Structures are given as C-alpha cells and as structure tokens.
Amino acid sequence: MVVRDDRDVDLDDDDDEPGAGSDRPKKIVYSEFDCPACDANNPYDDGFSAGAIVRCMTCGTDFDVFEATERKPRLREK
C-alpha cells in the first residue's frame, strides 16, 4: 500500500519566520483499501483521507473513512 503525505512543500529559503508551516498537522492520503465486507482490494488513483466516503468496487458497500493512521485507514460502513 502506498501512503502519501499531502503537505505543501515550501522550497523558498527566505522565510521571515523560522519553521513557518511546520506546526500544521499532516494529512495522510491513501491510495487503496481492503474492503471489510468482502476482503477485496480497492485501489484509488486520486487517493482519499479521513472524512472521505469510499466504495468497494466489488461488493458496492460504502464506507466512511475516519481516524486514519499511518498504516491504514479505519473504515465504518455507511
């Protein structure tokens, strides 16, 4: 599974404030999930994160994504 970090990267070295933007919590973006209902693997090209609704492409069940962790998203059936 590929996990992406969706933070903006600031390559400009002349910031007036040291560490500006470093306190912002990172948003974890996932590229796939395993369906809790049927165990099918579901890749998502656009990615998804906590607060999204994802659908299993095999069984059609919708899930809310919540409390995403570094390892995998937590899903709750709608």
N, C-alpha and C positions, 0 to 999 in steps of 0.2 A: 504494500500500500504506500502511496506517495502522499506525504503531508507537506503542504506549502505554508509559508509564513507570509501573510498578506500585508505586512507593514510597508510603508513607503520608505525608500532608501534615499537619504539626503547626502549627496556626494560633495556638496558645497562646503568648503572648509572655513569660510569667513563668517560663521555664525557669531552674533553678539553674545549669545547665552551659551555657556558650555553645557553640553548634554541636552540641548533642546530637543524635545520629542522622544527622549529615551524613557520617559515615565509612562508613555502611552501603552496600555495593555495590547499584547499582540493578538491578532485574530487568526485562529487556526483554520485553514481551509483544507478539506479532504477531497480526494479525487475518486473515492469508491467507498462502498459499504457492503457488508454481508447482511442479507435480509434475516431478521429474527424469526419470521414466519416460515420461510421455505429454504433458508440457507443459501440462496443464490447470491452470487457476487454481482454487484451493480456498479460499473464504472460511470463516473460523471465527468465529462470533459471540462465543463465550466467550473466544477468544484462546488462545494457547499460548506457551510459552517453552522454553528449554533444559531438557532432561530429559524432555520430553513425547514421546508417540508420536502421530503424526498419520497419517491415512489419506486417500489420494486418493479423492475421491468418484466419479471417472470410471473409473479402472482398478483400484481396490481395493488398491493397493500400500501397505503400512505403512512408515513412516519414523521413525527416532529423530531427535529434534531435539537438536543438540549445538553447542557453541561459537557460540551466537547472537551476531551482531554488530548494530550499529546499523542496518545497511542491510537485511539479510535473514538468515533462519535457515539454518544449514547442516544438511542432511539426509543420513542414511545409511539405506539400505534394510535392513529387518529380515530 
